[in-house]
Amino acid sequence: MPASQSRARARDRNNVLNRAEFLSLNQPPKGAPEPRSSSRKAPGPSAQPPTPGDGARERRQSQQLPEEDCMQLNPSFKGIAFNSLLAIDICMSKRLGVCAGRAASWASARSMVKLIGITGHGIPWIGGTILCLVKSSTLAGQEVLMNLLLALLLDIMTVAGVQKLIRRRGPFETSPSLLDYLTMDIYAFPAGHASRAAMVSKFFLSHLVLAVPLRVLLVLWAFCVGLSRVMIGRHHITDVISGFIIGYFQFRLVELVWMSSNTCQMLISAW
């Protein structure tokens, strides 16, 4: 053991590079890059290799687009047909809205057109029906008027419920009038004036004896009421058509639940 140590010391003394003038050769020059093995840092707890689940999650997030940027590449035939009809309805309704504002082409006739629409409003019809019911002295007249009052109340509740459910706006930015707020006729679909005009005209044609010219005038009145609502920009064409259909079915429902004369007399006496 001592012999090997003495040989090692003798080898170091004989090494030329261990001399003082050659010590600088054993030191690395200043600014020299460190060896690659030393530059590699051991992975700590914060630098963990990504897991396959993280990569899949990032791919899914990058593939997700905002709703406004999404586009249905293969729309169905029903969707294409519905959107096309809706676009045609809006375009035609805007063209027919010739009295929608003061700058419209028929702005001078706006007051007259609104007056035609008022003839189909619910408040005048309910008030007039109650007044006629009070003045009526015949059982047959009271029976017809009581059922007409039931039909008018049914129309107001049906239209208000459907409008509250659909919440469709009109083709123009027009605010409802005070009478519209009273009957809850705020939205566009369906047209309450059109449904009421169709129901009342059908009711009169079925229960009143009228001459042929009066029958024609009654049908024309219902049509003009619906058209006036489109001309002032309150409803679309489909809103008015739907109102006519709903008014007809309301008449059929009132016919099914028609109140007899005894029932009407009992309600009148209770009232």
C-alpha positions as CSV (number, residue, x, y, z in Angstrom):
1,M,0.0,0.0,0.0
2,P,2.8,2.6,0.8
3,A,4.7,1.5,-2.3
4,S,1.7,2.2,-4.6
5,Q,1.2,5.7,-3.0
6,S,4.9,6.6,-3.5
7,R,4.7,5.5,-7.2
8,A,1.6,7.7,-7.7
9,R,3.3,10.7,-6.2
10,A,6.4,10.1,-8.4
11,R,4.1,9.9,-11.5
12,D,2.5,13.2,-10.6
13,R,5.9,14.9,-10.2
14,N,7.1,13.6,-13.6
15,N,3.9,14.8,-15.3
16,V,4.8,18.0,-17.3
17,L,1.3,19.4,-17.2
18,N,1.4,19.6,-13.4
19,R,4.1,22.2,-13.5
20,A,3.2,25.8,-12.6
21,E,3.7,27.2,-16.1
22,F,1.4,24.6,-17.6
23,L,-1.4,24.7,-15.1
24,S,-3.5,27.1,-17.3
25,L,-3.7,24.4,-20.0
26,N,-5.6,22.1,-17.6
27,Q,-8.3,24.8,-17.0
28,P,-11.1,25.5,-19.5
29,P,-11.0,28.9,-21.1
30,K,-13.4,31.6,-19.8
31,G,-16.8,31.8,-21.5
32,A,-16.5,28.3,-22.9
33,P,-19.8,26.4,-23.0
34,E,-20.5,23.8,-20.5
35,P,-20.6,20.2,-21.7
36,R,-23.9,18.9,-22.9
37,S,-24.1,16.4,-20.2
38,S,-23.9,19.2,-17.6
39,S,-26.4,21.5,-19.4
40,R,-29.1,18.9,-19.1
41,K,-31.2,19.5,-16.0
42,A,-32.9,16.8,-14.2
43,P,-36.6,17.0,-14.6
44,G,-38.2,18.4,-11.5
45,P,-41.7,18.0,-10.2
46,S,-42.9,21.1,-12.1
47,A,-41.7,19.8,-15.5
48,Q,-43.6,16.6,-16.0
49,P,-44.1,15.0,-19.4
50,P,-47.6,15.6,-20.9
51,T,-50.0,12.8,-20.5
52,P,-52.1,11.4,-23.4
53,G,-55.3,12.7,-21.7
54,D,-54.0,16.3,-21.7
55,G,-53.2,16.2,-25.4
56,A,-56.6,14.9,-26.3
57,R,-58.3,17.6,-24.2
58,E,-56.3,20.3,-25.9
59,R,-57.3,19.0,-29.3
60,R,-60.9,19.0,-28.3
61,Q,-60.7,22.6,-27.1
62,S,-59.0,23.7,-30.3
63,Q,-61.7,22.0,-32.4
64,Q,-64.6,23.7,-30.5
65,L,-65.7,26.9,-32.2
66,P,-68.0,29.6,-30.9
67,E,-71.7,29.2,-31.8
68,E,-71.6,32.2,-34.2
69,D,-68.8,30.6,-36.1
70,C,-70.4,27.2,-36.5
71,M,-72.2,26.4,-39.7
72,Q,-74.4,23.5,-40.5
73,L,-72.8,21.9,-43.5
74,N,-75.6,19.5,-44.4
75,P,-78.9,21.2,-43.6
76,S,-82.0,19.2,-44.1
77,F,-84.6,19.9,-46.8
78,K,-87.1,21.0,-44.2
79,G,-84.7,23.5,-42.7
80,I,-83.8,24.9,-46.2
81,A,-87.5,25.2,-47.1
82,F,-88.4,26.8,-43.7
83,N,-85.6,29.4,-43.9
84,S,-86.6,30.2,-47.5
85,L,-90.2,30.7,-46.7
86,L,-89.3,32.8,-43.7
87,A,-87.0,35.0,-45.8
88,I,-89.8,35.5,-48.4
89,D,-92.3,36.3,-45.6
90,I,-90.0,39.0,-44.2
91,C,-89.3,40.5,-47.6
92,M,-92.9,40.6,-48.7
93,S,-94.0,42.0,-45.3
94,K,-91.5,44.8,-45.5
95,R,-92.6,45.7,-49.0
96,L,-96.3,45.8,-48.0
97,G,-95.5,48.0,-45.0
98,V,-96.2,51.1,-46.9
99,C,-97.7,52.9,-43.9
100,A,-95.1,51.7,-41.3
101,G,-93.6,55.1,-40.6
102,R,-93.8,58.8,-41.4
103,A,-91.3,58.5,-44.2
104,A,-93.1,55.6,-45.8
105,S,-94.6,55.9,-49.3
106,W,-98.2,55.9,-48.0
107,A,-97.6,57.8,-44.8
108,S,-100.5,60.1,-45.5
109,A,-102.9,57.2,-45.4
110,R,-101.6,55.8,-42.1
111,S,-104.4,57.3,-40.0
112,M,-107.1,55.7,-42.2
113,V,-105.4,52.3,-42.2
114,K,-105.0,52.4,-38.4
115,L,-108.7,53.2,-38.2
116,I,-109.5,50.1,-40.2
117,G,-107.4,48.0,-37.8
118,I,-109.1,49.5,-34.8
119,T,-112.4,48.1,-36.0
120,G,-111.0,44.6,-35.3
121,H,-109.7,45.5,-31.9
122,G,-110.9,43.5,-28.9
123,I,-111.9,46.4,-26.6
124,P,-114.5,47.9,-28.9
125,W,-116.0,44.5,-29.6
126,I,-116.2,43.4,-26.0
127,G,-117.6,46.8,-24.9
128,G,-120.2,46.8,-27.8
129,T,-121.2,43.2,-27.0
130,I,-121.8,44.0,-23.3
131,L,-123.8,47.1,-24.2
132,C,-126.0,45.2,-26.7
133,L,-126.4,42.4,-24.1
134,V,-127.7,44.9,-21.5
135,K,-130.1,46.5,-24.0
136,S,-131.3,43.2,-25.4
137,S,-134.8,42.0,-24.3
138,T,-135.1,38.7,-26.2
139,L,-133.9,35.4,-25.1
140,A,-132.5,34.5,-28.6
141,G,-130.6,37.8,-28.8
142,Q,-129.1,37.3,-25.3
143,E,-128.1,33.8,-26.2
144,V,-126.2,34.9,-29.3
145,L,-124.6,37.8,-27.5
146,M,-123.5,35.7,-24.6
147,N,-121.8,33.2,-26.9
148,L,-120.2,36.0,-28.9
149,L,-118.8,37.4,-25.6
150,L,-117.4,34.0,-24.8
151,A,-115.8,33.8,-28.2
152,L,-114.2,37.2,-27.8
153,L,-112.8,36.4,-24.4
154,L,-111.5,33.1,-25.7
155,D,-109.8,34.9,-28.6
156,I,-108.0,37.4,-26.4
157,M,-106.7,34.7,-24.0
158,T,-105.6,32.4,-26.9
159,V,-103.8,35.1,-28.8
160,A,-102.1,36.5,-25.7
161,G,-100.9,33.0,-24.7
162,V,-99.5,32.2,-28.1
163,Q,-97.8,35.6,-28.5
164,K,-96.2,35.2,-25.0
165,L,-95.0,31.8,-26.0
166,I,-93.6,32.6,-29.5
167,R,-92.5,36.3,-28.8
168,R,-92.0,37.1,-32.5
169,R,-91.3,40.7,-33.4
170,G,-92.9,42.6,-36.2
171,P,-91.1,43.5,-39.5
172,F,-90.7,47.1,-38.3
173,E,-89.8,48.6,-35.0
174,T,-93.3,49.9,-34.0
175,S,-94.4,50.2,-30.4
176,P,-97.8,48.8,-29.5
177,S,-100.6,51.2,-28.7
178,L,-102.5,51.5,-25.3
179,L,-105.3,49.4,-26.6
180,D,-102.9,46.7,-27.6
181,Y,-101.4,46.6,-24.1
182,L,-104.9,46.3,-22.6
183,T,-105.6,43.2,-24.6
184,M,-102.0,41.9,-24.3
185,D,-101.6,42.1,-28.1
186,I,-97.9,43.0,-27.9
187,Y,-96.0,40.6,-30.2
188,A,-96.6,39.8,-33.8
189,F,-97.5,36.1,-34.0
190,P,-100.4,35.5,-34.4
191,A,-102.2,38.7,-35.4
192,G,-105.0,39.2,-32.9
193,H,-106.9,41.6,-35.0
194,A,-107.0,39.1,-37.9
195,S,-108.1,36.2,-35.6
196,R,-110.8,38.3,-34.1
197,A,-112.0,39.5,-37.5
198,A,-112.2,36.0,-38.9
199,M,-114.0,34.7,-35.9
200,V,-116.5,37.5,-35.7
201,S,-117.3,37.4,-39.5
202,K,-117.7,33.6,-39.4
203,F,-119.9,34.0,-36.3
204,F,-122.2,36.6,-38.0
205,L,-122.4,34.6,-41.2
206,S,-123.6,31.5,-39.2
207,H,-126.0,33.1,-36.8
208,L,-127.4,36.2,-38.5
209,V,-129.6,36.4,-41.6
210,L,-127.8,38.7,-43.9
211,A,-128.2,39.6,-47.5
212,V,-125.5,38.6,-50.0
213,P,-124.0,42.1,-50.3
214,L,-123.6,42.3,-46.6
215,R,-122.0,38.9,-46.5
216,V,-119.5,40.0,-49.1
217,L,-118.8,43.2,-47.2
218,L,-118.3,41.2,-44.0
219,V,-115.7,39.0,-45.6
220,L,-114.0,42.0,-47.2
221,W,-113.9,43.7,-43.8
222,A,-112.1,40.8,-42.2
223,F,-109.6,40.8,-45.1
224,C,-109.0,44.5,-44.9
225,V,-108.4,44.3,-41.1
226,G,-105.7,41.7,-41.6
227,L,-104.1,43.7,-44.5
228,S,-104.1,46.9,-42.5
229,R,-102.0,45.3,-39.8
230,V,-99.4,44.4,-42.4
231,M,-99.5,47.9,-44.0
232,I,-98.7,49.7,-40.7
233,G,-95.8,47.3,-40.1
234,R,-97.2,45.5,-37.0
235,H,-97.4,42.0,-38.4
236,H,-95.9,39.7,-41.1
237,I,-98.1,38.1,-43.7
238,T,-97.8,34.7,-42.0
239,D,-98.9,36.3,-38.7
240,V,-102.1,37.5,-40.4
241,I,-102.7,34.1,-42.1
242,S,-102.2,32.3,-38.8
243,G,-104.6,34.7,-37.2
244,F,-107.3,33.9,-39.7
245,I,-106.8,30.1,-39.1
246,I,-106.8,30.5,-35.4
247,G,-110.0,32.6,-35.6
248,Y,-111.8,29.9,-37.6
249,F,-110.8,27.2,-35.1
250,Q,-112.0,29.4,-32.3
251,F,-115.4,29.7,-34.0
252,R,-115.6,25.9,-34.3
253,L,-114.7,25.5,-30.6
254,V,-117.4,28.0,-29.6
255,E,-119.9,26.0,-31.7
256,L,-118.9,22.9,-29.8
257,V,-119.4,24.4,-26.4
258,W,-122.4,26.5,-27.4
259,M,-124.2,27.7,-24.3
260,S,-128.0,27.2,-24.3
261,S,-130.6,29.8,-23.5
262,N,-131.1,28.5,-19.9
263,T,-127.3,28.7,-19.2
264,C,-127.1,32.2,-20.6
265,Q,-130.1,33.3,-18.5
266,M,-128.5,31.8,-15.4
267,L,-125.2,33.7,-16.1
268,I,-127.0,36.9,-16.8
269,S,-129.0,36.7,-13.6
270,A,-125.8,35.9,-11.6
271,W,-124.0,38.8,-13.1
